[in-house]
Amino acid sequence: MKAKYLDTLKEYNEKFGAARVREIEDKFRTLEEEIMSENESVLTWLPPRKKDETIGTLLQKTYQDLINEMEEEMGK
């Protein structure tokens, strides 16, 4: 999902420019921080490999929501 997000972000950049991409990236960072904060108690005791997998899983919906938002703006 992350790869699709990055591909969509690149296409979005070509169509709308860097300023709009920064807005999407800022939104992602904000949502990522919220997810990390909400799940901090679980993430702290996980081993590093499992922690990375869990974070990736938790971010799937965020990636998809932002992909959908960008694709909608691009008329897809």
N, C-alpha and C positions, 0 to 999 in steps of 0.2 A: 504494500500500500504506500509505503514511503517513496518508493521509486516512481509510482504513478503520480503522487503528489508533486515530486520534484519535476517530472516531465510536464505536468499541467502548469506548474509555476513558471517554467521556462517559456511555454507557449503564451501564457498570460502576460509575461514580461514583454514578449515580442509585440503583442497586441496593444497593451496599455502602458508600458513603460515601468521604469524602476520605482517610481514613487508609489504606484498602486501595489507593486510587489511587496514593498516595505510594509504597507498596511496589512497585507495578508500575513506576512512573516511576524509582525507585531501581534496580530490576533492569535497566531499559532503559539507564540511564546507565552502569551497571557493564559491561554487555555492549557498549555503544557504545565505551567506553574500551578494552576488550579488543580489539575489532575495529580501532580506530584504531591502537593500539599494535602489533598484529600486522602491520599493513599500512603502517606509517609510512614505511618505505624506498621503497615505491612511490608513496605519496601526496605525498611531498615534492617530487618532480620534475614532477608533473603541473601543467598550467596550471589556474588557479582554476575555470573552467567545467567542465573535464573532471574535476577533483578532486571537485567537488560531485556530479557524475553518478556517479562511482565510489563515493563514500561512500554515496549513495542505494542503489546496487546492492548494496553490501556489507551494508547494513542490512535488506534485504528479508526475509531469513530470520528475523532478530531480530523484526521487526514481526510476521511471520506466527506465529512461536512464541508471542509474547505475546498476540496476538489469540486463538489457539487456547486458551491457558490461561484467558483471561478468559471466553471463550464457554463453555468446559467448566464453569467455576464458576457461570455464569449458567444452565446447563442447556440450552444451545443445541445 
